[in-house]
Amino acid sequence: MVIIAVAVLLGILGALLLLLPRNRKSGHLEKVQSNSSAQGCKSYTKVDVALHNKRTDCWIIIKDKVYDVTSYVEEHPGGDAILTHAGDDSTEGFFGPQHATRVFDMIEDFYIGDLKQ
């Protein structure tokens, strides 16, 4: 009887562990989508972006979209490499072989608008 109760309890805990990460991910996607739609209306020129070229104020351009990555600079696994193109176009570096595919999802959290042509 005790073995059955333990097995049921472990089964419930295992199911929760499998389901919780999925819920967090879907919440993350909703947050990204709401950020993109709420902030996506704004447009910036290259001159606007160029003003944000410091560790404490870092914007980058990736494929004609503008991202404020200031809050990520200190966490960047590549150290100061993220500052190489601060205030400028980082498209080439962003799509380099050093980045795992998860950065393509993460970057949307930092989206603040589009680049004016």
Secondary structure as GFF3:
##gff-version 3
##sequence-region A 1 117
A	DSSP	alpha_helix	2	39	.	.	.	ID=ss1
A	DSSP	beta_strand	43	44	.	.	.	ID=ss2
A	DSSP	alpha_helix	46	50	.	.	.	ID=ss3
A	DSSP	beta_strand	53	54	.	.	.	ID=ss4
A	DSSP	beta_strand	57	62	.	.	.	ID=ss5
A	DSSP	beta_strand	65	68	.	.	.	ID=ss6
A	DSSP	three_ten_helix	70	75	.	.	.	ID=ss7
A	DSSP	three_ten_helix	79	83	.	.	.	ID=ss8
A	DSSP	alpha_helix	91	94	.	.	.	ID=ss9
A	DSSP	alpha_helix	102	106	.	.	.	ID=ss10
A	DSSP	three_ten_helix	107	110	.	.	.	ID=ss11
A	DSSP	beta_strand	111	115	.	.	.	ID=ss12
###
